[in-house]
Amino acid sequence: MCHPTIGLIEKRVSAPQFDPSHEPANAEIEDLDRLATRAPVAYNLQNWRFFAARTSDAKVRLHKLAYGQVKVSEAAVTFIICRQSPDHMTIAARSPAFVEAGHHTSQDTASGWQESVRAQYAEHGAGRDEAIRSATLGAATLMYAAEGVREFGLAQNEIPVMLFAVGRIRQGNWPQKPRRPLSEVLQTS
């Protein structure tokens, strides 16, 4: 018997058609976002932001920006998943909670993390890649929890990484598309 998560992966489809009458409660959207923030992220930076486009006005604006994708209009909500550039200064603001929770033994440990983030992402220029990686992991986590555009008020350091439409799937969607054989995508040594 396989783990339930494996079953979700096995049956996941890219659905372009949604029931436009489905309207999830705010609590459901917040729960999806809460679960998405459980994705792994370096230094616990949590350098992502999730925008939930669910009003008619937001869907119309996003539809235009998403090259006319119908699913953006029909889905109950389309999340805009953004990456934020890693900012070592956020660790200072979060460090008291880290110490209180026992993740850091002292403020000095948090200061060490802050310096590591500054050196790794600011000095060595790896911040963009880390930000995209973090947002992608958040989006993937959101995808399984659910079974770019300045117009939406994004900050300068927030870049849309992807859109993810959520809603009740209508009849008529294609089944999961064939995947490439492992021999083409897996190399072992």
N, C-alpha and C positions, 0 to 999 in steps of 0.2 A: 504494500500500500504506500502511495507516495504522499509527501507532505502537501497540505492545501496550497501553499505558495506555488509549488511546482504545477499543480493543476491550473492555477490562474495563468501562469506563463504559457502553458500548453494551449489554453483556449483563447488567449488574447487575440483580438482582431483590431484592425484599423477601420473603424466604422465611420463612413462619411455621412450616414443618414441617422438623424435623431428624431425623437418625438418632440416637436416644438411646444407641446402643451405641458410638458414636465417642468415643474418649478420646485427645485429643492429648497428646503428651509435654510436660513442662514446658519443654523447649527450644523447642518450637514456639510456645508461648504467650509465652515471653520474646522470641522473635524478632519476633512480631507487635508486641509492646509496643516493642521497640527501633526497629522501622520507624516506628511511630506517633510516636515522639518526634523524628522527622526533620521533622515538620510545621513550617512557618514560625511564628515567634512573635516579638513585639516585644521588643527588648533581650535576646533569648535568655533570657527569664525562665523559660521552661518551666514555667509555672504551671498545671500539670495533674497529675492523678493517675489511674492506671488500676487498678481493682480487678478481678480475674479470679474470678468466681463459678463454680466448677467442681465442688465437692463436692456430694453429695446434700443435705447439710444447708444449704449456701449456696443451692442452687437452690430448695429448699422455702421458705426465708425470703424469697428474692427474688421467687418466684412470687406470694406473698401481697402483697408490696409493689408488684408490677408489674401489679396488677389482674387476676391470674389468667391472664396470657399463657402459653399452652402452650409457646411457643418457648423461654421462659426455663428451663423444666424439661427440654426435650428437647435443647437446644443443648449442644454439648460444653463450651462456656464462654460466659458472658455477661459482657462487660466493662461495668463501671460507670465511665463517663468523668466525672470531676469537674473543675470549675474551682477554682483556688485564687486568692484575691485577690492581685494583684501586690504583692510585698514588696521594696522597694528595698534592704533589708538583705541579701537573698540575693546581690546583686551583689558585695558586699564579700567574701563567702565564696568566690565563684567567680572573682573577678578574678585571682588568681595564675595560674590555668590559662589565662585569656584572654590574659594578658601572655605566658606561656610559649609559647602556640600562635601568637603574633603577631597576635592580633585587637585587642589594645590595645598601644600603643607603650610605655605606662608605667602605673603605678598611678594616676597623675593622670587618665588617660583613663577608667579604670574608675570613679574617683570622680565624674567628670563624668556618666557614665551613671547612676550611683546617684542623683545629684541630679536628673537629668532624669526618672527613674522616679518619684522621690518627688514632684516637682512635678506631673507629668502625672497620676499616678494617685491620689495621696493628696490633694493640694490641689484638683485640678480635678474629682475624683469620677469619673473615667473608668475606674477600676479594675475595676468590676463588668463593664462591657461588654468590656473587654480580656480579662478572665478567661474569659468565655463564648466570645468569639471564639477564643481560644487552645485551649480544650477542644474546640470544634467542629472546628477544623482538625485537631487530634489525632485526633478520632473519624473524620473523613473519611479521613485518611491510614491509619488502622487498617482502615477498611472496604475500601480498595483493596489493602492489603497482604494481607488475608485472603481475597480473591476471594470514691433519695435517702434516703440512708438511714443514719442514725447507727448502726443495728444492725451495719453492716459496719465500724465503727471509723473513720468519717470524722472528720477534725479539724473544728474550728469554722469554719475558713476554706475548707472544701471543700464545694462544692454540686454534687450530681449534675446533669449537663447532659443526659445521655442514656444509654440502655442499648444495647448492641450485641451481639447474639447471633451466635456463630460455631460452625460445625459442618458436617458433611456434610449437604447438602440431600437430602431424600427426594423420591421421585416424587410428583406430585400438586400441587406448588406452582403458583401462577399464573405465567404469563410476565410480563415487565416490563409494568407498567401504562402506558396511553397517557399521554404527556406533553402539557402545554398547548402550543399553537402558539407559535412564537417571536414572532409578532405581538402576543401578549398579555403576554409577559414581557421583551421586548427593546425598548429605546428607544435610538436612536442620534441623535447630534447633530453 
